[in-house]
Amino acid sequence: MNATEEIWNILDEDGNLTGETMHKNDEKVWQKGIYHQGVDVWIINSKKQILIQRRSPQKKLEPNVWAMTGGSVRKGENALEALKRETLEELGIELDVEKAIKIQHYKTGNVWLEEYIVEQDINLENITMQTEEVSEVKFATYDEIEKIYQKNLFIKNRWEFVKEEIKKYIQQ
């Protein structure tokens, strides 16, 4: 299935399935009161560094800013299946979703987001970037991401919702 065929479940104000669906490029996507499910993964290596990726300059929303790996959950998928698919599509790596720890669930804009941490060592040389989505990848410390965020160079409505949970995880 390519992006032009991507179908999302419609969620209500409280994050419940409505039984309706919409196409990724449907005008409904941004209408008030219409939501879909998104997922993000914060991949943390054994050195307690976090894998971040720069969004492609081709992205319609927030191009060239840093972000975690993530995307929208398609009809028929659960959150972990979507995480695995998005990580494989965007970075060409197999995410070990059995290690996924859910750290947050919240609504932002028209998306209900589930945020996960996965501890997994990844060799950056093994990453194959999907150029429509990603232009650069690197590992960063918690403090480095905080500085990127403070300069408004990190995707909106993500870091500020998870940074305390990530800090606790890293300090374990």
N, C-alpha and C positions, 0 to 999 in steps of 0.2 A: 504494500500500500504506500503510495507516495503522498506528499503533503496536499496535493490537490484533491485526494480522495479521503482525507482525514475527517472522520466523523466523531463528534464529542457528545457525551450525554449532557443534557441541560439539568442544572441543579437549581434549587430554590434558594431563597434568602438565608435559610438555615443549613444549606449544604446537602439537602436531601435530593435524591433522584426524582425528577418529575415524570419520567417515562418518555419525554421528548428528546430529540437529538437535533444537532445543528452541524452544518459543515464548517470546517475551520475558516473558510473565507466568507461565510454568511454574514450579512449585515447585523444579524441578531447578536453576534459575538460581543459587541460593545454596548448593547442596549441596557439601560438601567433595569435591574431586577432579574437579569439573565446571567447565570453563572455556569462555569465549567470547572472541572478538577484539574489542578496542576500538581506536579511533584518536583522536588529538588533533592539532590544528594550532595552532601558535603563529604567528599572523600578525603580521609585523613590518613597519612602514612605513619609508619612506626616511629618517625622522628617528630610526630605531632605537627607536621606541616599539612596545609590544606591545598588541595588541587583546585586552582581557579582557571577560568578560561575567559579570553577576551572575545566579546561578541563581534561577529563579522560586521564590517562596514556596510554590508548589504542588508542587514536586519532593518525591518521597518520600525520596530520599537527599540529604543535605546541601543543604537549601533555603537561599536567601539568601546563599550564599558566592560568592566570585569564582572564576572558572575560565577556561580556554581553551575554544575551540570543539572539540567532539568528540562521540563517541557509539560505538555498537556497529556492527560490520560485519554486514550481513545476508547470508544464504545467497545465493550467486551473485554477490556483490560482492567486489572486492578493496579493499585499504586506501584507495587514492587515490579510488576511486569513492565509498566511504563518506564520506571527508573532503569531497568536493565536494557530496554529497547533504546531509550534516549542516550544512554552512555555508549552503547554499541554504535549507534548512528553518528553521534557527534564526535566521539573520540576513538572509535574502533577498538574499544576494550570491553572485556567481559567483567561486569560488576558482580561481586559476590553478594547478592541480595540477602543471602541467609544471615549475613552479619549486620543487616540494616537495623538501626535503632531509630524509631520515630521520636523526634524531639519537639515537634510543633505542628499545630493545625490551626489555620487562621484564614480569614477572608481579606483579600486586598483587591480593590477594583472589582473586576468581574470574575475573579478566580478564587476558588477555595483551594488553598495550598496545603500540602502535607510535606513536611521537611524531615529528612532523614540524614543520619550520619552512617557512613560505612568506613570501617578501618580496613585499608587495603594498600599494600605497597604496589606502586605502579612505576614502571620505568618510562620516563617521558619519551624516550627514543622509540617506544613501541606504540605511541599514539599516532593515529591517522585521523587528522582533523577533517570534519565535514566543512568545507570552505564557505558554504552558504550560511553556516551557523557560527563557526569558530575561526578566529584568525591567529590565536596564540594561546598556549597553555603554559602554566608554571606552578610550582609549589610555593606557597607563601605562608609565613607565620601568622598567628592571630594578630599580632601588632601591625604587621605589614598590611593585612586586609583592613584593619581599623583605619590606618592612614589613607588607604585608597578610598575607603568609604567617606572619610572626613573631607576629602577633596572632590566629592560627588562623582567619582569615577567607578562606582560599583552600582550594579543594577538596583533600582529603587525597590523598597518594600520587601527586602529579604534579610540582609545582614542584621538590621536593627531588631528583627523579630527572633533571631536565633543566636545572636552572639553570646548571650549569657549561658545558654545551654552548651554551646561549643566550648566556651571557656572552661566550664565545669568538666566537660569530657576530657579536654586536653590536660587539665590539672590532676586527673586521677592518677 
